[in-house]
Amino acid sequence: MIRIATKNYIRIPKEEYIRLKQLQKYFGTFWSYFEHLQEIKKAREEIKVGKTIAQEDLFQKLGL
């Protein structure tokens, strides 16, 4: 069996690296916003169904 040495990395231009880092940052921001919207949607659905809890119980769950 022949083994070929491979590198664990690839080289990319600095400009491309910076662009990818910015894209990663923007995607992270978008994903946080999207998760927040999903939580709001879920909470609204629970309220429609009647799944509400007392405010004091909520604060206890949150540790406040």
MDTraj code that builds the backbone (N, CA, C; nanometers):
import mdtraj as md
import numpy as np

residues = "MET ILE ARG ILE ALA THR LYS ASN TYR ILE ARG ILE PRO LYS GLU GLU TYR ILE ARG LEU LYS GLN LEU GLN LYS TYR PHE GLY THR PHE TRP SER TYR PHE GLU HIS LEU GLN GLU ILE LYS LYS ALA ARG GLU GLU ILE LYS VAL GLY LYS THR ILE ALA GLN GLU ASP LEU PHE GLN LYS LEU GLY LEU".split()
xyz = np.array([
    [0.0830, -0.1170, 0.0000],
    [0.0000, 0.0000, 0.0000],
    [0.0882, 0.1242, 0.0000],
    [0.0595, 0.2139, -0.0916],
    [0.1391, 0.3361, -0.1052],
    [0.0747, 0.4473, -0.0221],
    [0.1575, 0.5134, 0.0553],
    [0.1074, 0.6253, 0.1357],
    [0.1557, 0.7552, 0.0740],
    [0.0639, 0.8476, 0.0634],
    [0.0979, 0.9783, 0.0088],
    [0.0906, 1.0794, 0.1228],
    [0.1967, 1.1552, 0.1378],
    [0.1988, 1.2564, 0.2432],
    [0.1060, 1.3709, 0.2040],
    [0.0202, 1.4081, 0.2950],
    [-0.0708, 1.5200, 0.2701],
    [-0.0552, 1.6230, 0.3803],
    [-0.0872, 1.7442, 0.3465],
    [-0.0802, 1.8526, 0.4439],
    [-0.2141, 1.8642, 0.5147],
    [-0.2098, 1.9089, 0.6375],
    [-0.3313, 1.9268, 0.7160],
    [-0.3922, 2.0654, 0.6978],
    [-0.3407, 2.1423, 0.6070],
    [-0.3894, 2.2776, 0.5870],
    [-0.3796, 2.3145, 0.4395],
    [-0.4493, 2.4204, 0.4056],
    [-0.4381, 2.4742, 0.2701],
    [-0.4022, 2.6213, 0.2817],
    [-0.3401, 2.6723, 0.1809],
    [-0.3031, 2.8138, 0.1817],
    [-0.4090, 2.8929, 0.1061],
    [-0.4482, 3.0037, 0.1680],
    [-0.5400, 3.0948, 0.1006],
    [-0.4847, 3.2358, 0.1143],
    [-0.5175, 3.3215, 0.0194],
    [-0.4691, 3.4598, 0.0283],
    [-0.5246, 3.5304, 0.1526],
    [-0.4503, 3.6271, 0.2017],
    [-0.4893, 3.6991, 0.3223],
    [-0.6254, 3.7670, 0.3050],
    [-0.6496, 3.8257, 0.1883],
    [-0.7768, 3.8940, 0.1628],
    [-0.8938, 3.7959, 0.1717],
    [-0.8734, 3.6770, 0.1182],
    [-0.9780, 3.5746, 0.1234],
    [-1.0023, 3.5306, 0.2680],
    [-0.8967, 3.5174, 0.3445],
    [-0.9092, 3.4794, 0.4852],
    [-0.9890, 3.5843, 0.5623],
    [-0.9577, 3.7102, 0.5403],
    [-1.0293, 3.8188, 0.6077],
    [-1.1759, 3.8187, 0.5663],
    [-1.2022, 3.7973, 0.4386],
    [-1.3398, 3.7933, 0.3897],
    [-1.4164, 3.6780, 0.4540],
    [-1.3534, 3.5622, 0.4645],
    [-1.4185, 3.4467, 0.5270],
    [-1.4442, 3.4696, 0.6762],
    [-1.3514, 3.5357, 0.7437],
    [-1.3712, 3.5662, 0.8853],
    [-1.4894, 3.6617, 0.9039],
    [-1.5000, 3.7628, 0.8159],
    [-1.6134, 3.8549, 0.8242],
    [-1.7438, 3.7819, 0.7962],
    [-1.7418, 3.6938, 0.6985],
    [-1.8604, 3.6157, 0.6660],
    [-1.9009, 3.5282, 0.7843],
    [-1.8036, 3.4685, 0.8505],
    [-1.8315, 3.3865, 0.9682],
    [-1.8938, 3.4711, 1.0790],
    [-1.8436, 3.5926, 1.0980],
    [-1.8980, 3.6824, 1.1997],
    [-2.0420, 3.7203, 1.1658],
    [-2.0668, 3.7560, 1.0392],
    [-2.2025, 3.7937, 0.9984],
    [-2.2984, 3.6762, 1.0115],
    [-2.2534, 3.5570, 0.9780],
    [-2.3385, 3.4394, 0.9904],
    [-2.3703, 3.4115, 1.1371],
    [-2.2721, 3.4284, 1.2236],
    [-2.2956, 3.4098, 1.3668],
    [-2.3996, 3.5074, 1.4200],
    [-2.3912, 3.6328, 1.3754],
    [-2.4897, 3.7330, 1.4153],
    [-2.6274, 3.6957, 1.3641],
    [-2.6336, 3.6555, 1.2378],
    [-2.7612, 3.6152, 1.1792],
    [-2.8192, 3.4958, 1.2541],
    [-2.7360, 3.3983, 1.2864],
    [-2.7847, 3.2770, 1.3527],
    [-2.8405, 3.3093, 1.4914],
    [-2.7742, 3.3991, 1.5640],
    [-2.8246, 3.4400, 1.6953],
    [-2.9611, 3.5063, 1.6811],
    [-2.9747, 3.5929, 1.5811],
    [-3.1019, 3.6605, 1.5557],
    [-3.2092, 3.5591, 1.5188],
    [-3.1742, 3.4613, 1.4358],
    [-3.2694, 3.3590, 1.3928],
    [-3.3159, 3.2748, 1.5114],
    [-3.2233, 3.2350, 1.5984],
    [-3.2600, 3.1574, 1.7168],
    [-3.3531, 3.2368, 1.8075],
    [-3.3251, 3.3672, 1.8202],
    [-3.4108, 3.4535, 1.9014],
    [-3.5524, 3.4569, 1.8440],
    [-3.5645, 3.4701, 1.7130],
    [-3.6963, 3.4701, 1.6489],
    [-3.7682, 3.3375, 1.6695],
    [-3.6944, 3.2274, 1.6634],
    [-3.7557, 3.0963, 1.6840],
    [-3.8073, 3.0821, 1.8275],
    [-3.7321, 3.1347, 1.9235],
    [-3.7765, 3.1295, 2.0627],
    [-3.9040, 3.2106, 2.0817],
    [-3.9116, 3.3266, 2.0173],
    [-4.0320, 3.4092, 2.0254],
    [-4.1501, 3.3359, 1.9635],
    [-4.1271, 3.2747, 1.8479],
    [-4.2343, 3.2002, 1.7806],
    [-4.2845, 3.0859, 1.8691],
    [-4.1919, 3.0133, 1.9296],
    [-4.2292, 2.9019, 2.0164],
    [-4.3085, 2.9516, 2.1372],
    [-4.2650, 3.0622, 2.1954],
    [-4.3351, 3.1180, 2.3111],
    [-4.4763, 3.1611, 2.2729],
    [-4.4916, 3.2211, 2.1554],
    [-4.6249, 3.2623, 2.1103],
    [-4.7158, 3.1415, 2.0897],
    [-4.6607, 3.0341, 2.0344],
    [-4.7405, 2.9127, 2.0144],
    [-4.7828, 2.8529, 2.1481],
    [-4.6921, 2.8542, 2.2453],
    [-4.7257, 2.8016, 2.3778],
    [-4.8350, 2.8845, 2.4436],
    [-4.8315, 3.0145, 2.4241],
    [-4.9344, 3.1006, 2.4819],
    [-5.0687, 3.0737, 2.4155],
    [-5.0683, 3.0534, 2.2830],
    [-5.1931, 3.0227, 2.2121],
    [-5.2556, 2.8938, 2.2643],
    [-5.1716, 2.7947, 2.2925],
    [-5.2200, 2.6656, 2.3410],
    [-5.2634, 2.6757, 2.4873],
    [-5.2114, 2.7725, 2.5570],
    [-5.2470, 2.7896, 2.6973],
    [-5.1396, 2.7431, 2.7921],
    [-5.0212, 2.7165, 2.7394],
    [-4.9100, 2.6735, 2.8240],
    [-4.8419, 2.7968, 2.8822],
    [-4.8948, 2.8455, 2.9902],
    [-4.8320, 2.9591, 3.0566],
    [-4.7968, 2.9172, 3.1986],
    [-4.6951, 2.9808, 3.2507],
    [-4.6558, 2.9528, 3.3884],
    [-4.6534, 3.0848, 3.4642],
    [-4.6634, 3.0746, 3.5928],
    [-4.6618, 3.1945, 3.6760],
    [-4.5261, 3.2630, 3.6647],
    [-4.5284, 3.3949, 3.6781],
    [-4.4058, 3.4724, 3.6648],
    [-4.3036, 3.4312, 3.7711],
    [-4.3482, 3.4044, 3.8907],
    [-4.2567, 3.3631, 3.9972],
    [-4.1880, 3.2310, 3.9624],
    [-4.2631, 3.1374, 3.9049],
    [-4.2044, 3.0094, 3.8637],
    [-4.1007, 3.0300, 3.7541],
    [-4.1306, 3.1205, 3.6633],
    [-4.0361, 3.1507, 3.5558],
    [-3.9065, 3.2058, 3.6126],
    [-3.9170, 3.2995, 3.7064],
    [-3.7978, 3.3572, 3.7676],
    [-3.7174, 3.2515, 3.8424],
    [-3.7860, 3.1575, 3.9062],
    [-3.7152, 3.0505, 3.9762],
    [-3.6402, 2.9623, 3.8771],
    [-3.7026, 2.9329, 3.7625],
    [-3.6349, 2.8513, 3.6614],
    [-3.5121, 2.9223, 3.6067],
    [-3.5227, 3.0547, 3.5939],
    [-3.4104, 3.1321, 3.5419],
    [-3.3047, 3.1593, 3.6484],
    [-3.3375, 3.1296, 3.7727],
    [-3.2414, 3.1499, 3.8806],
    [-3.2359, 3.2930, 3.9295],
    [-3.3429, 3.3665, 3.9094],
    [-3.3453, 3.5063, 3.9543],
    [-3.4152, 3.5200, 4.0869],
])
top = md.Topology()
chain = top.add_chain()
for i, resn in enumerate(residues, 1):
    res = top.add_residue(resn, chain, resSeq=i)
    for name in ("N", "CA", "C"):
        top.add_atom(name, md.element.get_by_symbol(name[0]), res)
traj = md.Trajectory(xyz[None], top)
